[in-house]
Amino acid sequence: MKTTHFLPLFLAALIACNGNDSKQQPHAQAVPFTQVQLADNFWAPRIETNRSVSIPSAFHQCEINGRFHNFALAAGTATGEQLGDFPFDDTDPYKIIEGASYTLAVKWDPKLDAYLDSIIAIIAAAQEPDGYLTTCVTNRSERLKRWWGDSRWEKINSHELYNSGHLYEAAVAHYQATGKRTLLDVAIRNADLVCKVFGPEEDQKHVPSGHPIIEMALAKLYNVTGNQLYLRQARYFIEETGRGTDGHKLNEYSQDHKPILQQDEILGHAVRAGYLFSGVVDMAMQESDSAYLEAAIALWNNMANQKLYVTGGIGSQGQNEGFGKPYELPNHTAYCETCASIANVYWNHRLFLATADARYVDLLERTLYNALIAGVSLSGDLFFYDNPLASNGNITRQAWFGCACCPGNVTRFMASIPGYIYAVKNNALYVNLYASSDAHTALNGKDLHVSQQTNYPWDGKISIGIQTHSRQAITLMLRIPGWATNTPQAGSDLYTFTQSNNPEPSKITVKINGQEQPVAQLINGYLPITRQWSKNDSIELELPMDIRRIQAHPNVEADRGQLAIQRGPIVYCLEAIDQPDNEVFNKYIPADAPMTFQYNPNLLNGCGIITGQAQIIHPKAGTPAGIPFSAIPYALWDNRGQSKMTVWIPTTPAPPTPPSPPISQQ
């Protein structure tokens, strides 16, 4: 009954996205997550844990760590001092409100709805009359002056515009979920102020946003309000990058060292980069700007070919939370911030929407199944900030951090996962991710229902059903992952499969109504099937789930002489708790060693494990050199207590590089 609050908004957006018979869509549109119901054993339980555990836990942490106090202090309803260590602490409630709103849109919860109303009331009361909203500035926090200075907008790294961006994203989500304008009106007042203060005119401030996110947030606000001013403002911040006006010192850390159209190497803070280039693609799609789209693709190519971890994580350096030199991909000190993985998914999804090219979904999937969900425990209340690819056992997930950007970010992302599965463009339905689900959308104004049945990612068999009342032919675009065609990542030579243990991968098969079909030439990584669908038509797709060994480009010094293990989209690791001798760094696995896959429903909430025989690098006299090993999905390590772990495993008994000290969780 409560769905009447939000369904009209989403259906209106859906109709606008899908267009009509007479107008060709310039780019693909995601099928909204509210139109996709998951019924699988992989994502549905995680999303429910996010709803029932992660979101309440994160709100509780906001309560006990002063996040709401700061808003109440700005509103004049509390006394004391600003709490917390950072000016961007305001974004923690915003992110969780966004995630909670997404969950309301799918499963109405009157208690949660009322709780959000109470939080939003505090936030609205904290807003200054002209729309300004950053609590540490309103509260004149002396302790945080090094961040913000003496007055509003004084320092580009104050995160004031970053706060605004997360506010807009939360406000749009809450409005779409509930139909209430309480937070949306707060966001609009703030956005109007930002548009007045920043811009190209002589009496405005001329600086980029500092910590990007406001660019893609303004695009979202434009989509909801139709106010062209917000889209122009997003473009302004993008174009201001690299200009260096108003005394701002250009630097690589914030990606503003050069105008974006002149950048050819991805540099600086990884989260900022992912958010900025997501906003660039948003703007490029809205304004059909091919130059900016090509610039974003060029930087993606640089990242995918030189600065990407095999897990899909980005950002190798802890000191700047960012990218290192080309091929600088250390494992023990890999930063791979959880927020950077989320930003990487955002960027790749937008590039897919702009180009309908599966290479971006390949990387989205790699990041999603590995680096990103490693950031949250199976229990839903413990988080990684950084995600190394090797550990000597001294790090573990935490309930909260002084810099708590990742927990809130996880809550908003997990709730939106169904929105990455399907997309539509003209008369084509794109199936990007495989998961048991039912989705309702429209093509050319005609209703379309698509269903999936699969045990993916543990099994490559996928059954798809299509129902439509359209008498026109519809094209089903099935993504064929690069890993199923002997290419770990399309468009990149950074990682390749070895041939020694699997010289001829199993073939891909497709059946329509039980009849095997020839696998025609792929179009941008998709297998097109065009026909006038009948009610009982079914498609059976089987992707090969061979166990593969991955080698890194020879220029990646950290991975020389070592291989990683992958099956389907899942990257595996050795965790000490699973090994007979409770060690991982004393082993090598020959390149041609046979391995076996088995699904264990009783391990780590159900997961596939890979077993085989390893060799001890330096066996003691009189002891056997061979020893069994067991590998688990990388994303599931550290769910049974602290333990040593490694993704890359030597293939010979050459002396291993001594483990570097672990980086501490921030």
Steps between C-alpha positions, in 0.01 A plus 500: 500500500783737582649440157271773372751745649775412257378291208361791294837673516696197389248409229512853365877481490481161333267627228727799442802269472343253261369758257268407213494348153591818316803609698830315517674498836855637480611280790381212713289543812527282807186317605437656845576274794142539621390314186732205570422241767791277593433140604852360504720357773790738444375858488156482660635390842768769490247769417275382781795507742570853382139597576469325834855533639731738312267798480384486867860441609629798302225728631588389853863591438387844381308541824784404732771680299334839495388523138144601590624712790688722254183573305306567820780732613475693171123520547540642850322209665812351660793637696868415507762475230527351153579129526702288260826559321400605151283759322356223281350316799170657389492258207476190718129556577437606139637175360304286743181696431554425132541128568203494737287677240590238242389227738172682566435512128517122488365401842293753689583537868293760691746500789793576272295761317425678828864478606610663174244775554653574840854515361397717207331743737830546685690549172244751369517699823878520468484663157574872499236735353677538164537123456854451632557169679832382642484457876864560595489841326162599642620387842829692455702197605846630594637146506415446132609842371798349325243347266264791442687817600318810627198521273278306261651360180846630595692177440442266207574195717242601759264230364208745509405412141562131571250528785255665262538220245416226747210710628352520149537127439329420832225752427424358156489145637270600787267693272477214251438247776242693701370788290591735785679825418641561849861417413465586132409858588809522721711376207342744255564798727861393537542436126355842418756657734784301340389612155500860621842486668697296243511568128664681212381851580741757640325521836496120549764263638705325233616164636431131434309307763803375695371155588271401213156353539294813459537465121300177474275608788400815309419280201268294720339815637447622144332171405251538786431874479556571130693813602762554228698720739619190686627332184683817400655516846624142472664590170653811659677300771625250241631773270657692787728201564852598399447874466665611824304824533426677829841399633428128520819297478455224245595149607479142383351384830166662410523429125502875428863523386380526139169555325329162469516512121881514526547223757650173375591321824279429798661650809431602856235399751315196365157580647510856373600374155216248482242756610633772270505287188156361585378858497683564173316211333167616646553844351625357170187286466261780594659744255619255231856621552723250320823675597444451872380144449815418303711658774334281764556192284867587447556526875312172550735336249799626695357366825393163360835438332739625767341578836234239577517215750385155396215534752377816329635716781663833420744720689830337592644760735398554859673834542271673251221240487566499131665382183869431476729481200414276203502133605564594864267243658642375832294238680578527873469879492223521242256769611199420281264707712147361516364839393731489196346168396154655526618797293648257246162329460326836456747603231484170311122489510477847352751413228287199409185714485681745273652240265308170541844334519530192722865565589381747763254250646781242508696729730188595693437130566862430598496788746155418634560132576849547642641834618171666587318241709825416678440835669216365717480189715238232449350614831448846349639702790878490443686679223835529325626844407793372294507160331852356455559194286730345758503519879724365772193472721514831683195673354130434541173672422370762743157627599589865434792731421608849593472571128178303449432553131495129411227353727238751389607465139454123520146537636388718210669287237383157612135609490536607136659183355188381311526815288817373333349180358297623202494792260292600198577685180252543217372146427775319692511362853853463639563228756816614674516294818371152567289436809165334564257787466182639350497838329228713347584773252383634165635510147351740249215561740415130534522311829775243527556237767830317525592228751822318580567173675862422587745409778750753366781571589555139608335353189512631141156367403248781453136463396324813373132549427347788302137611498373793298180611329695669225461365148832650403831321504703563814874449530630330811864600558671238716833609644768241441762577767860536388602226740271261305682580174856465632548870579495599870424862411397615154700800385797424725816291490580557866385146587487188287400139555779245486453206267684229695209376710219570253620529139149482351227660712157344490272647237206734549163348411167666434165329454162647409208279597743210537661540157870585500582815307824603331688753713518782248757775500472714810410868483708694753511192722129417466331208329193643320186288465228670298154351463133556568476342840217272601368447850669166558832574330807419707871557455767284656848647519793303637825679574812289557602496867849358461756566773751740346842626600572869442837660439571872520680708238878454532534864604307431822801425716297398805338207314795355309534126538153477654152414378152574630199266485168593343181310425218684330502857633648396835864558594625259767751526782678276745402573860711344771203370697420259213852357466618190693804687632323836550744667259474655154838657425697172519331347194524496125254349254648385167342664197358170375374371837152344469225662706146405596196718566230412752212699641475481880160619629627497860807719453479881517124508436553273201789540259710322242844379605794390289733227619819341375855412592761763584868464572693628801769747397751390762386167648670383814716191474292185510167672435300465179531789255139470382208639697129543420371854458154652504412837342194713576357806322714803580194701603433256787833508678513626861150378582629241748750708693836652410705285269781515248385529139637528148354525150823456302678168548852404380528228236853393592699467824688825434546694825189709559512871564470558876156634594491874550344641818124531454337838468271572791130549445421871504 
